Every structure is written in structure tokens, then in C-alpha cells.
Amino acid sequence: MCAFAFEDAGGLQDEFSLTTSKGTKSFAIGDKIIFLEGDYETGLKNGSVGFITEYDQKTRSLSVEVDNGKTVSIDTARYNSFTHGYAQTIHKSQGKTVDDAFIYATSMMDAQLSYVALTRHRDNVRLITSPDAFKDRDDFLNRLSNDRQKDVSFLHRHTQDYADALRGFMERRDLGTPSDWKAAVERTVNHWKGRLEQVTERLRSVRQRLFPSQEIQSTPERRAHTVRSPVNPSPVTSPVPAQTLRVYPVMPDNVRQVVARLQHTFEHAERMDTDRSRKEVMNTSQNAFVDGSHSREVRTFMAGLKDVMGPTTILAAGQKFNAEKLAPALSQFSAADQQKIEGDWPALHSLARASFAVNQLEVAKAYA
């Protein structure tokens, strides 16, 4: 309406159209415009206003005289965040002073917005509203004096005032624009989504290499927890089938050679207690289970014990053989095999320790 009034009075000339961030709009020489985002190249700030003094149709560049009297040239192909500046939201007018202010009051106003709007003028202020905006005079006064300072901001996040206030807050602190932050968040989410997928794949690969046999058999101990007594037990008891004992696998000579190297490395690391010696433990463990010439035999041997006496069970029992702690696992082997396990315990403990080290290393690599 303001532009039409100026045009009727001969104040606007040579109309042209430009595509802005708010859509395609018609402008003319003499039009007042407001900038909606800061621009480092021209030094324009969010909320700055100016008057169009020249437009080059070929280069589609604008010359604008801004508040301080300086004229800036704007390449509209690069920067188009502006619109007509005859009216501003209350938030955009915050901190500014004009000779005469015309305020259009709506039902969205409250005490805070009313204070800002009614203190922008030096000489005169006029308050204008639509007869449909308020029920009556009392409703008008109640809304404009309503203190909503404690209202949560997300209730107003879709309003233009909120958008202007947010953009101004970010630019005053050199934080970029909401669009910049939205794009940054999307990039961050996509980045970590990709990293998590990589971690999942690496851990799956580690599990397959360390434990090629994934068949988990239920132990008698677990089966005991799932057996329920019948409601009406029969007086005749059925014979209980004999428990099938597990067979302790023979440790191959190649695995014993790997164990000897592991034990030497562990003992050296405990004596030296240096970063270099601890790194050597990681390397030797990695070679034992993953990279070495006998790593497949090592993994196969450990997989044969996994469901009864895996690395966690072995490490929990301790470096020295402890029949009491190992009772649930040992009960599944014959007396002869239990003696073999006791004899092999230092080797089993070293293999379990190396397996744990490899898991630590793979997790660290996955998150690196």
C-alpha cells in the first residue's frame, strides 16, 4: 500500500522484477527495501534498510543507499535476501528510532511487543488495527498488556517475529544463519550415521573372525532354569538320561607356539610397564588372532570352548586355576578333561587375555 501511494505521488520510477528469497517481487527506483540476512561482502546487517537508487538490467545488480548514506552495489544473483521495507516486524524495529511510527496491532501482540512498538518514535505514533482482530476494547487492552514473558518460545517458532528475532540474535553473535545451522546439523547427523554403520560392520567382522562358530548350545545349567515341575506330578519317575559330557579339544602344537610368544610378551610388558611394551602386547595379540600364520587355528580352538568357557569366563576365574569359580563349566567335562584344562590353564588364560586385547583394539579402531 505504501509503495502504491509513493507511485501515485510520482516517487517511484522504472519498475522491474527480481527474484528474492521471498519470491519474485516488483521493485522500482526509489523503493525502500529491508535486508533479511547479513552479508559479509557488502557489510549489510540483518534489518538494515535502504533506498534503491539504480538497477542494471544486464548485470541484475542493485545500487542501494543505506541508512548511513553509503551506497552499496548488490549482485542479486549472489545475494537476494531482501524485500520491501515500508513495514517491519516489531522485532526487526527493535533498537531503531524513527520520527513517526505507525503500528498495526494484531491479536499476536503482548505487553513485551507493545512496549517495543510504542517506543520507536520521536514525534508521533499511531496505533491501527482491524475490527476483526479483537472482540472489543477490553479484549484489545487485555491482549496488549498480557505478560507472556514466561511462555516457551517454541509456541511462536512459526511466526515472522520469531524468525526475525532468531536471525538477528545469531547474526549479532556472528553465528551464521538458521539455514547454515540446519545444514550443519544435517551434515553432522549424516556423518555420524555413516560412522556408526562402519562401526557396526567392523564389529560384525571382528566377531566372525574371532568366533567363526556361532552355534550357541544351551548348557545343562541353562536348561535347568527352564525346566518346570508338572502341576500334577506322576508318582512314577522316569529314568533320567545320562548327561552328555563335552570333550575338551586338543590344543594344537601351532597354538601352543602362539601361546609361548604371548606369554613372553605379557611377562615382558608386566616387567617394563611402558607404553611401548603395552603396544607390543596389542600387536602380538593381533598377530595371534587375526594376522598370524596360525591365527585360524587359534580362533578355531577358542571357538570350541566359547559357549562353555569363553574368554570372559576364563579371565573372571583368574590367572591361576580356580576349580571353585570354574565349577559350572568344569561340570560339563569328564574328570580326565578337567585335569587337561587345569594343565592348560596358563595357556588358556593367555589366549583369553589376547582375545580381550584384540577386541579392545578393534573397538578403538572403529571409533578412531
N, C-alpha and C positions, 0 to 999 in steps of 0.2 A: 504494500500500500504506500509506504514511504517513497519507494522508487517511482511508482506511478505519479505521485504528487510532484516529485522533482522533475520528472519527464514532462508533465503538463506545464510546469513553470519554465521549461527550456533549460533545465540544469543538467540534463543527460544527453549525450550525443553519440552517434555511430555505434549502434547496438551490435553485439556479436555474441556467439555462443561458445561456451567452454565446458569441457568435461571435468568435473571436480570430484572430490571424494564423496560428495553428497549427490552426485548425479549430474546430468547435463543441465546447465543453467544459462540464462541470458544475462549479459552484463553490458555496460556502456561506459564510455569515458565520463568520469565524474562520479561513478558508483562508489559507494562506501562498502568496503569488504572487511571481513574479520578472518584472521588466520587461526586455524583449529589445531595446529600442531607446530611445535618449534622446528626451526630449520637452521642447522649449524652454518651452512654455506652463506646464507644471507643475514644471519643473526636475528631472524624473526623469532618471536616468542609466542607461545600459545596464548591467544587472547588479544594479540596486537591488532590494531585496526589501521586502515589507511584508505586513500582515495586513488582510484585508477586514473592515471594521467596519460597513459599511452598504451596502445596494443599493436603489436606487429603480427599481421595475419600470416606472413610467410614462416616466421620462426615460432609463432604462437607464444611469444613472450610478453609479459606484462611489465609496465613501469608503474610502481605504486609509491605514492608519497605517504610515509608512515607518520606516527604521532610526533616524533621529534623533528619533523621537517625534512628528514633524509629521504631520498628517493632510491628505491631498490628495484633491481630487474629480476624478474622471476621467470624461469623456464617452466612453463606449465606441463611440459612432458615429464619433468623430473619431480616437481612439487605442485600438487593441486589440492592441498588441504585448506581450502578457504571457501567462504560463502558470503552472501550479502550481510553487511554489518550494521544495518539500520536498527536492529533489535538484538539484544544479547540475553542469555540466561542470567539469572541473578548471580550464580557462582562466577561466571565469566566477568561480571562487572565488579566483583569484589576487589577492593583496593583502588578503584578508579573514582575520579571525581569529575562531574560534568556541570555545566551551568544550569541546564534544565533537564529533569528526568521525568519520563512517562512510564508508569508501571502498569502492566497488565496483570491483575490479580486473578489467580485460579484457586481451585479447591486444594491444590497440592501445596500451597504455601502454609508456613507455620511461623512461630514467633522469630526463629532464627533468620529465615529468609526475609521476613518482613523488615527486620532491623537492617539487614544489609541493603535491601532495595530502597528503603526510605532514608538512607543516609548517604546517597551518592551525589546529591545535588548541592550546588552553591546558592542558587537563587530560588528556583521554583520546582515543585514536584506535583505531578498529577497522578492520581490513582484511578485506573479504569478497570472495569470488569464487565462480564457478560451477565445478563439477568438470569441465565440458566446455571451459572457457576455456583450460586449459593441459594439456599432456601429463602432466607430473609436477612435483615440487618443483623440480628443476633447471631445467626449462623456465620455470617461474614466476619464479625468481630471475634467470635469464638475460634474460628479456624486460624485467623491471622495472629492470634495471641496464644495459640496452643504450643506448649513447650514439648517438642519431640526430640530433644537432645539425646535422650536415652534410647531412642528407637534404634534397632540394629540396622546397619547400612544396607544389608542385602535386600531389605524390603523396597529400597529405592534404586536398586542397581540398574534397572532398565530405563530410568528417566534421563533426560538430556542433562539436567543439572548435575546428576551424579557422575555422568560420563565426563562432563567438563571439569568437575572438581577433581576427579581421579587423574585426568590427563594433566591438569595444572599442577597437582601435587607431585607427580612423577617428574615432570619437566623442570620444576623448580629445584629438584634434588638431582637432576641430571641422571634420571633412572631410565631414560628411553620412553617409549610409548606402550600403552596396553597391548598393542599388536605385537610389538617387539617381545614383550614378556610372554604372550601367548605362544608365539613361535618358538621362543627359547624353552618353554615348558614342554612343548610337543617334541622338540629335538631331544631334550633330556629323557623324557619318558621312552621315546623310541630307542635311544642309545642303551638305556639300562634294560629295556625289554630284550634287545639283542644280546647284551652281555649275559643276562640270566639264561637265555636259551643256550648260549655257548657253555655256561657253567653246567647246566643240566646234561648237555651232550657229553661233556668231558667226564663228569662223574659217572654217567652210564657206561662210558668206555672203560673207565678205571675198574668199575665193578665187574665188567665182563672179562677184563684181562686178569684180574686178581682171583676171581672166583668163577671160572668157566662153567662149573656145575652149579646150577641154581635150583636144583631139586631139593626142596626142604622137606625132610621126612619128620613126621611127628614123633617125638620121643615118648617112651613109656611114661615118663614123668608128666608130659603134657596130656597124654591120653588119660592118665589117672584123674586129671581135673575135669575131664569131660564125661566120665562115666557116672551115670545116675543110678541110684538104687531103685528097683521097681516098686510101685505102690504096694502091691500085694506079693511079697517075695515068696517064691516057691520053697517048700520045705526040702525039696530035693536039690542039692547043689551039683552043678555041672562041673566036670573036671576043668581046671584052669590050664590052658595050653602053656607050655614052657616058653619063657621069654627068649626071643631070638637075639643072641648077642652079636654085637658088631665085631668086625675084625679090624684090628689096628694095622694100617698099611705099612709095609716095609719101607723104611726110608732109603731111597737110592743112594749109591755112593756119590753121585754127582751133587745131590742135595747136601750131603754131609760136607763135601768140599766147599760149597757155598756157605754153609753154616760156619765152617772154620774161619773163613775170611770175615764173616760178620762178627764173630766173637772177638777176633783180633782187633777189628775196628772199634767195637764197643769198648773193649778194655782200654785201648789207647785213648779214646775220647774221654773216658772217665778219669784217666790219669792226668791228661793235659788240660782238660776243661777250657778249651779255646774255641773261638768261632770257627777257626779253620778245621779243627778236629770234629766239631759238630756238623760242619758242611760235608766232611768226609763220610760221616755216618749216613747222611741223606743220599750221597752219591752211591755208596756201597749197597744201601738198601734198594735204591732204584735199579741198580745193576742186577741185584739178586732176583727181583720180582718182575722186572719189565725189560731191561735192555741186555741182560747177560745171555750167554750161550745156553745156560741151563735153567733160565727163568721159567720156561714152560713146565719143566719137571717140578720146580719148586711150587708153582701155582697149583699144579695137579695134586701134589701131595697134600698141600694145605686145604684144598677143596674137599678132599676125602674126609677131613676132620671137622669141617666148618660147622655142620649142623649139630654136632655133639660137643666139640671142644674147639671153638673158633678162637681167633686172636684175642678177642675181648675176654673170653673165659680164661685163657692161658695167662694173660697179663694180670688179671684180677687175682689169680691164685698166688702170684709172686714169683720171684726168680728161683726160689728153692721149692722143690716138690712138696706139696701140702695135700695129703690124701683127704683130709677133712674138708677142705674147701672144694676139692675136686670130686667129692663123693657122688653127686648126681651123675656126673659124666663118666666116672670110672665104673659105676654100677652097670654100665651098658657093655662092658668088655669082660672077657674072661680073666681069671687070675693071672694067667701067663701073659696076656696082653697088658694087663695093668703093670706088671713088672717091666715090660718093654717100655711102656710110656714113662715110668719112673726113670729108667736108664737113659731115655732120650730127652728127658725134661730140659736140660740146659740148651739142647739144640732147638726144641720146640719153642722155648721162651725167646731165643734169639730170632727165630723166624717170625714169631708173633710181633716182636718189637720192630723188626724191619718192615713188616706189613703195615703197622701203625704209622711208621715214618713215611712210607710211600703215600699213604692216604693223606697225611698232613701236607706233603709236598704237592700232590695233585690239587688239593683244595686251594693251596696258596697260589698255584699257577692259574687256576680257574678265575680267581678274583684279582689277579695282577693286572 
